[in-house]
Amino acid sequence: NIHGDTLIDYSAEHITTEESGELVAALEKELSSESVKFHHGISFRNVITLKADITGLASFAPHDHMDEPWRKYLPTGGPAEAVLRNLIARSRPILENHPVNIARKKNGKRPANMIWPWSGGPFPRMETFQKKYGLRAGGRGRRYGRSSFCRSASGVVP
């Protein structure tokens, strides 16, 4: 989370998956568009899919810049810079005023009060399993671990 000009906590004290789900749903409702979608993951690990040219974009891992000025590490470069910075700015009032964060503050916990997009990249282009192997396959599973474009900082929403 951020406090004033400082990045305090990248995970909102490892916010629960249930809490982050409510926050991501609010972001999806308020900020999604044809080119921007918010996807809930686990705890503070969530994803933004962005249809934009990310050529030249640099982003920074929040956990590498704790107790530093957060504005210094906003996404920079290329056509997507303005899009991401706008989303970051617009996320702040939505998250600050969300019942989940109001309850977290009341209970002495840090709020997830801003998104922190980092570690993005293009979707990989792959052949379908059927085309590559001439077979059809199906399966079920769960997705864990690192997701794609949006991560959060403990004030950085999941």
C-alpha positions as CSV (number, residue, x, y, z in Angstrom):
1,N,0.0,0.0,0.0
2,I,1.0,3.6,-0.3
3,H,1.0,6.2,2.4
4,G,1.5,9.7,1.0
5,D,4.4,9.5,-1.3
6,T,5.8,6.3,0.0
7,L,5.3,2.7,-1.1
8,I,4.8,0.9,2.2
9,D,3.7,-2.7,1.5
10,Y,3.4,-4.5,-1.8
11,S,0.8,-7.1,-0.7
12,A,-1.6,-5.3,1.8
13,E,-0.1,-7.6,4.4
14,H,-0.9,-10.6,2.2
15,I,-4.5,-9.6,1.8
16,T,-6.9,-12.6,1.7
17,T,-8.1,-14.0,-1.6
18,E,-11.7,-13.3,-0.6
19,E,-10.9,-9.6,0.1
20,S,-8.9,-9.2,-3.0
21,G,-11.7,-10.8,-5.0
22,E,-14.1,-8.1,-3.9
23,L,-11.7,-5.3,-4.8
24,V,-10.9,-6.8,-8.2
25,A,-14.6,-7.1,-8.9
26,A,-15.0,-3.4,-8.1
27,L,-12.1,-2.5,-10.4
28,E,-13.6,-4.6,-13.2
29,K,-17.0,-2.9,-12.8
30,E,-15.6,0.6,-12.7
31,L,-12.5,0.5,-15.0
32,S,-12.9,-2.3,-17.5
33,S,-13.4,-1.6,-21.2
34,E,-12.9,-3.3,-24.5
35,S,-9.2,-2.9,-24.0
36,V,-8.8,-3.4,-20.2
37,K,-9.9,-6.3,-18.1
38,F,-9.2,-7.2,-14.4
39,H,-8.9,-10.8,-13.4
40,H,-8.9,-12.1,-9.9
41,G,-6.1,-14.4,-8.8
42,I,-4.9,-15.4,-5.4
43,S,-4.4,-12.9,-2.6
44,F,-2.5,-9.9,-4.0
45,R,-1.5,-11.7,-7.2
46,N,-4.0,-10.6,-9.9
47,V,-3.9,-9.8,-13.5
48,I,-4.8,-7.0,-15.9
49,T,-5.2,-7.8,-19.5
50,L,-4.5,-4.8,-21.7
51,K,-5.0,-4.5,-25.4
52,A,-2.3,-1.9,-26.1
53,D,1.1,-1.5,-27.6
54,I,3.5,-2.2,-24.8
55,T,6.6,-1.6,-26.9
56,G,9.1,0.3,-24.8
57,L,7.2,0.0,-21.6
58,A,9.2,-0.5,-18.4
59,S,7.6,-1.5,-15.1
60,F,9.1,-2.0,-11.7
61,A,8.5,-4.7,-9.0
62,P,7.0,-3.1,-5.9
63,H,8.8,-5.4,-3.5
64,D,12.1,-4.0,-4.8
65,H,11.1,-0.4,-3.8
66,M,9.6,-0.6,-0.3
67,D,9.9,2.6,1.7
68,E,10.7,4.6,-1.4
69,P,8.7,7.3,-3.4
70,W,6.2,5.3,-5.4
71,R,5.8,7.9,-8.2
72,K,9.4,7.3,-9.2
73,Y,8.5,3.7,-10.2
74,L,5.4,4.2,-12.2
75,P,5.3,2.4,-15.6
76,T,7.2,4.4,-18.1
77,G,7.9,4.5,-21.8
78,G,5.9,3.6,-24.9
79,P,2.3,4.1,-25.9
80,A,0.9,2.1,-22.9
81,E,2.5,4.4,-20.3
82,A,-0.4,6.9,-20.3
83,V,-3.0,4.1,-20.2
84,L,-1.4,2.4,-17.2
85,R,-0.8,5.6,-15.3
86,N,-4.4,6.6,-15.9
87,L,-5.6,3.3,-14.5
88,I,-3.4,3.6,-11.5
89,A,-4.8,7.1,-10.7
90,R,-8.4,6.0,-11.3
91,S,-7.9,2.9,-9.1
92,R,-7.1,4.9,-6.0
93,P,-10.5,6.4,-5.0
94,I,-12.3,3.2,-5.9
95,L,-10.1,1.2,-3.6
96,E,-9.7,3.8,-0.8
97,N,-13.5,4.0,-0.5
98,H,-14.3,0.3,-0.9
99,P,-15.9,-1.4,2.1
100,V,-13.1,-4.0,2.2
101,N,-10.5,-1.4,2.8
102,I,-12.6,0.6,5.2
103,A,-13.0,-2.6,7.3
104,R,-9.2,-3.3,6.9
105,K,-8.3,0.2,8.2
106,K,-10.9,-0.1,11.1
107,N,-9.2,-3.4,12.1
108,G,-5.7,-1.9,12.0
109,K,-4.7,-3.6,8.7
110,R,-3.2,-1.9,5.7
111,P,-5.5,-1.2,2.8
112,A,-5.0,-2.3,-0.8
113,N,-5.3,1.3,-2.0
114,M,-3.8,1.3,-5.5
115,I,-3.0,-1.1,-8.4
116,W,0.6,-1.7,-9.3
117,P,0.9,-3.1,-12.8
118,W,4.3,-4.7,-13.4
119,S,6.0,-7.6,-15.1
120,G,3.8,-7.5,-18.2
121,G,4.4,-8.9,-21.5
122,P,2.6,-10.0,-24.6
123,F,0.4,-13.1,-24.8
124,P,2.5,-16.0,-26.2
125,R,1.4,-17.1,-29.7
126,M,1.2,-20.9,-29.7
127,E,-0.3,-23.5,-32.0
128,T,-3.2,-25.3,-30.6
129,F,-2.6,-28.8,-29.1
130,Q,-4.7,-30.3,-31.9
131,K,-2.8,-28.5,-34.6
132,K,0.6,-29.3,-33.1
133,Y,0.0,-33.0,-32.3
134,G,-3.0,-33.9,-34.4
135,L,-4.9,-34.9,-31.2
136,R,-7.7,-33.4,-29.2
137,A,-7.3,-33.2,-25.4
138,G,-9.1,-31.9,-22.4
139,G,-8.3,-31.6,-18.8
140,R,-9.0,-29.8,-15.6
141,G,-6.6,-28.0,-13.4
142,R,-5.9,-25.0,-11.2
143,R,-3.7,-22.2,-12.1
144,Y,-1.2,-21.2,-9.4
145,G,1.8,-19.0,-9.2
146,R,2.8,-16.0,-11.2
147,S,0.1,-14.4,-13.3
148,S,0.6,-11.9,-16.0
149,F,0.2,-8.2,-16.0
150,C,-1.0,-6.7,-12.8
151,R,0.5,-7.3,-9.5
152,S,-0.2,-5.3,-6.4
153,A,1.5,-3.5,-3.7
154,S,-0.1,-3.6,-0.3
155,G,-1.8,-0.5,-1.2
156,V,-1.5,-1.8,-4.6
157,V,-4.5,-3.8,-5.2
158,P,-4.4,-7.3,-5.8
